Amino acid sequence: MPEPRDVSFPLIFERSRPGRRGPRPPAPGADAAGELAGWLGEDQLRRRPPRLPEVSELDLVRHFTQLAHRQVSIDGNVYPLGSCTMKYNPKVHEEAARLFQDLHPNQAPETAQGILQLLYELQRDLAALTGMDAVTLQPAAGAHGELAGILMIRAYHEARGEGEQRRVVLVPDGAHGTNPATASMSGYTVVEVPSGRDGEVDLDAFTRALGPEVAAVMLTNPNTVGVFETRILEISRRAHEAGAQLYYDGANLNAIVGRVRPGDMGFDVVHLNLHKTFTTPHGGGGPGTGPVGVKAHLRDFLPVPLVVEHDGVYRLSEDVASSIGRMRSGVGNVGNLVRAYAYIRTLGLEGLRRVSALAVLNANYLRVRMKEAGYDIAFDRTNMHEFVARPPEGVRTLDIAKALLDYGMHPMTVYFPLIVREAMMVEPTETESLETLDAYADALTEILARAAADPEYLAGAPYHTPVRRLDEVRAARQPVLRHRFDDAD
Ligand SMILES: *Cc1c(COP(=O)(O)O)cnc(C)c1O
């Protein structure tokens, strides 16, 4: 069993020395302090300086840099997180986003024609790529896009006098948790549709679940086990015959971008995760972006504002007959919209086709290598951009995930989807090289061999990380985010 390695470094509070400091800004004059007291009230003023570490600027910079290096990140490590499409974020996009950083959301449109044109063209490009008739850029994440989409579907049924009758949303059993959450937040009852043995929606069970009470069917294609729903046109026909609307969860668009369009499969509403398919930064609490596209019959329900053009002049329009309203302030997360625009324009349609081709190729390569290494493949057929595996009998997925950290590799998505026991959901992005894929497969192979040779090894992993096995629930629910002094203060 490997010896745990001590990788700790002194905390900033331990580096503190009285009187040591970085650059000192000019002190406020007595007048300013008096004025502040006048505004806030004397009792709000500090009597003693805060207990902050006293360190030089260099020590401070090193502290944060070392913390940042402890992070497993896309820029530092392979990160094949299934369903999440952890795409590389091209650095030139940062430059592009910075071009617009001085704009204000409320500035006069005649002084912001450039960004309005960009947003208008992005609405158009996303509509073209998804096969939809109109797009809103407002929603701030995939889940937020789902909410916008389902609220539009609800408004559509209400406008047709079927709002009372249609109370149910159908969701497959493999669906991402946001799908049922969105449906129930929008006031619907969720009914689960089982998957068949081939990983696709069970068509008979689906048909039995349809009826005059169904408002919408939420699907993703390829679905969460990386299988393309080959009967999608039949599903779409039956859903529409029953008067339901078909909702496309676009989180898996990376598998088909530039090749197959949800609109052509019969979907009425689509959300996209720009932070998945279109390379805007992902995770870390940063802003996501979840534009929504709709077919023409839902156009009148779109959230406002939309970017419109007339005689070469661009402006924001609130003129949407039965709009569901605003989803947030402004037009959307503009920095991300600029990054997505830059990505689409850089690659063009040919480049986007290459993205989906390589995403699928990479995932199939890794599936075969994992199978050769002794992992079980849940639906063992040619997959799309991701697949679900599980470790051999007697080995736990959680332990494999922990062991990968010692190799400087981020684990795959674990224990999702719920329909596969000990699920390991792997999605290598299209930008990963053959060498990186091989290194990941080699690590997964070696971990099984080490586990077989030394039964204790897996239970103790990871050995080389700053902290080893955490109480993950407590770490998430009761995080300790600040230094505690020994004396209570
Ligand atoms: C990521 C994801 C979502 C939710 O998107 P967020 O941007 O995280 O809100 C929905 N469905 C699927 C399948 C996803 O992978």
The ligand as a Tripos MOL2 file, in Angstrom:
@<TRIPOS>MOLECULE
LIG
   15    15     1     0     0
SMALL
NO_CHARGES

@<TRIPOS>ATOM
      1 C1        -26.1620   19.5570  -17.0200 C.3       1 LIG1
      2 C2        -27.4610   18.9680  -17.3600 C.ar      1 LIG1
      3 C3        -28.6590   19.6570  -17.0910 C.ar      1 LIG1
      4 C4        -28.7290   20.9450  -16.2850 C.3       1 LIG1
      5 O1        -27.9600   21.9780  -16.7740 O.3       1 LIG1
      6 P1        -27.3600   23.1130  -15.8100 P.3       1 LIG1
      7 O2        -26.7580   24.0770  -16.7620 O.co2     1 LIG1
      8 O3        -26.3700   22.4300  -14.9250 O.co2     1 LIG1
      9 O4        -28.4960   23.7010  -15.0390 O.co2     1 LIG1
     10 C5        -29.8340   19.0770  -17.5360 C.ar      1 LIG1
     11 N1        -29.8490   17.8920  -18.1590 N.ar      1 LIG1
     12 C6        -28.7230   17.1880  -18.4100 C.ar      1 LIG1
     13 C7        -28.8120   15.8600  -19.1190 C.3       1 LIG1
     14 C8        -27.4920   17.6970  -18.0140 C.ar      1 LIG1
     15 O5        -26.3790   16.9980  -18.2390 O.3       1 LIG1
@<TRIPOS>BOND
     1     1     2 1
     2     2     3 ar
     3     2    14 ar
     4     3     4 1
     5     3    10 ar
     6     4     5 1
     7     5     6 1
     8     6     7 2
     9     6     8 1
    10     6     9 1
    11    10    11 ar
    12    11    12 ar
    13    12    13 1
    14    12    14 ar
    15    14    15 1
@<TRIPOS>SUBSTRUCTURE
     1 LIG1         1 GROUP 0 **** ****
